[in-house]
């Protein structure tokens, strides 16, 4: 039995439409790039081999060094060449979940 993610990319690839590729990327993103990276960078637009990712300036620098690896992961999951290049745009101030926020220090209650 095939998992949905394995045949969904194949079905959407046949549509040959940018909206279909972006819809697949948005749904498969955390699985393709990992949960931690998936919370800090999100796909915004995918057209003509160019994928735009929204991320903060700090994450953009980190992702720039990983560009080839990310393209390779995406293309492998897609089952063909979907992305050849990444472009980074400033992320709108989205709230990062506390599990992914390294700056968050939870309140620790002392026991009496």
C-alpha positions in Angstrom: 0.0 0.0 0.0 1.4 3.4 -1.0 1.4 6.4 1.3 -0.5 9.5 0.1 2.7 11.6 0.0 4.3 9.1 -2.4 1.7 9.3 -5.1 0.5 12.8 -4.5 3.6 14.3 -6.0 3.3 12.2 -9.1 -0.4 13.2 -9.6 0.3 16.9 -9.1 3.3 16.7 -11.4 1.1 15.7 -14.2 -1.0 18.8 -13.8 2.0 20.9 -14.8 0.7 24.0 -13.0 2.6 26.3 -10.5 -0.4 26.3 -8.1 -0.3 22.5 -7.9 3.5 22.5 -7.2 3.1 25.1 -4.5 0.2 23.3 -2.9 2.3 20.1 -2.8 5.3 22.0 -1.3 3.2 23.6 1.4 1.7 20.3 2.5 4.9 18.3 2.2 7.3 21.0 3.5 7.9 19.8 7.1 8.5 16.2 5.8 10.9 17.3 3.1 13.0 19.7 5.0 12.5 18.7 8.6 10.2 20.0 11.3 12.6 22.6 12.7 13.5 24.1 9.4 9.9 23.9 8.3 8.7 26.2 11.1 11.3 28.9 10.2 11.0 28.9 6.4 7.9 28.5 4.3 7.4 28.2 0.5 5.7 31.3 -1.0 5.9 30.8 -4.7 7.2 28.2 -7.1 7.5 29.0 -10.8 9.9 28.1 -13.6 12.3 26.3 -11.3 12.5 29.2 -8.8 11.2 28.6 -5.3 10.7 31.7 -3.1 11.0 31.0 0.6 9.9 33.3 3.4 12.3 33.4 6.3 13.8 35.8 8.7 17.2 37.4 7.9 19.0 35.1 10.2 17.5 32.0 8.7 18.0 33.3 5.2 21.8 33.3 5.8 21.6 29.7 7.1 19.4 28.5 4.2 21.7 30.2 1.6 24.5 27.8 2.7 22.0 24.8 2.3 20.6 25.8 -1.1 21.9 22.8 -3.1 20.9 20.3 -0.4 17.4 21.8 -0.1 16.9 21.8 -3.9 18.0 18.2 -4.0 15.7 17.1 -1.2 12.7 18.9 -2.8 13.4 17.4 -6.2 13.9 13.9 -4.8 10.5 14.1 -2.9 8.8 15.5 -6.0 10.2 12.8 -8.2 11.7 15.1 -10.8 13.2 18.6 -11.2 10.9 21.1 -9.6 13.4 23.5 -8.1 16.7 24.7 -9.5 17.1 27.9 -7.5 16.0 29.4 -4.2 15.1 33.0 -3.6 14.6 34.3 -0.1 12.1 37.0 0.9 11.5 38.5 4.3 9.0 36.6 6.4 6.0 38.5 7.7 6.1 38.5 11.4 4.6 35.1 12.0 4.5 33.7 15.5 6.9 30.8 15.9 5.6 27.9 18.0 7.3 27.7 21.4 8.6 24.3 20.6 10.7 25.8 17.8 11.6 29.0 19.5 15.1 28.8 20.9 14.8 32.1 22.7 11.8 30.9 24.7 12.5 29.9 28.3 9.5 28.3 29.9 8.4 29.3 33.4 9.6 26.9 36.0 7.7 26.7 39.2 9.5 25.7 42.3 8.1 23.0 44.4 7.4 23.8 48.1 
